[in-house]
Structures are given as C-alpha cells and as structure tokens.
Amino acid sequence: MWDYNIPPEEVEEVFEGKRENAGHYTEETLFIKPLESYSWYTIIDLLGLEKINNLLSEKVVNRLRTPELRRQYEYVSQRLSAYM
C-alpha cells in the first residue's frame, strides 16, 4: 500500500470491519488516502456509495490535504446524505 508494505488483504479486512488496523492505518486514515489520490469513480468502485457515505464525516473532510478537496468532498458528503 502506497508508502508501506501492507498487504491488500489487511486493508480489505479493515474496511470489512474484521480488523482495527492495517499497519498503522485505521479505517479513517485508509479512507483519506484514496480521497486524495484516486478519481471519484475509482473510489466508488472500491468501496461503494453506502460505505463512502458512512466514512465521509466532517472530521475526514477536514483532514484532507487541500482546500479544494475539502470543498469538493464537503459537497459530496451533503449530496450523499440527502440521497441515502
């Protein structure tokens, strides 16, 4: 995974709720990485809208690296909450 030697199976287990951490990453910190790196459609393919809606909290949005990403995902969070 990105900068560390973390097996993809451990990452999947974190998102499935089967483990707390993959390496030093929590579910929240694992979720932030693709938000900052991948296209929206790739993230949907990886996690699905329901999981994204559950994880895309104000705390996560505020931890995103750039103001532009924070604005984009704040909007996405609002739309998903209204939709779901």
N, C-alpha and C positions, 0 to 999 in steps of 0.2 A: 504494500500500500504506500503510495507516494514516497515519503522520505524514510520510511521504516520497513523492516522486514516483518510484516504482519500478514499471516495467511488470510486469504479472502474468506475462507470458511469462518474464521473468527469474527470477521466484520459482519457477515451474514447472520451469525448467531446473536450478535449484539442487536441488530435490527429486528430479529425474530423474538427477542426477549429471553433468549436462552443463556446469555451471559451478560455480565455487567460491563466488561471492558474487552477491548481488543488492543493488546499492548497497553499503552497509557491512555487510549482514547475511550471516551464514553459515547453513548449514543448521540448525545448533543454535539460533541466535538466531531464525531464522524459525519454527522449530517451537514455541518458547516463546510467541510472540505469540498463536497461536490457543488454546493451552492456557489462557492467562489471559483469553481473550475469548469463545471460542465454546463452544457446547454440545458434549458428548461425541459426540453423533450427527453433528453437522456435521463434526467433526474426522475421524471415521471415513469419512464420505462424501468428504472432501477427500483423505485420504491412504491409507486402508485400514489394516487391522489389522497387516499384516506390517510396513509402513513405520513405523507408530506403535511397534510392539514394538522395532524396530531403533533408533529415535531416543530412546525414553523411558528414558534412562540415569539412574543415580543423580545424576550431575552436572547433568543437565537438571532433574530433580525438585528438587534443592537450590537451583536458581536461580529457582524460581517465587516469585512475589511474596508470597503469604500462607501461613501455616502450614496453613490448611485445604486449600488447593490442593495443597500438598506432601503432606499426608496422603492426600488422595484419589488423587493420581497415583502415589504410592508403592504403594498398594493395587492400582491398575490395572496398574502395571508387574509386580507379583508375579503377578497373575492371568493377564496376557498371557504371561508367561514360562512359566507352568505349562501354559497352553493350547496354546501354539505350540511 
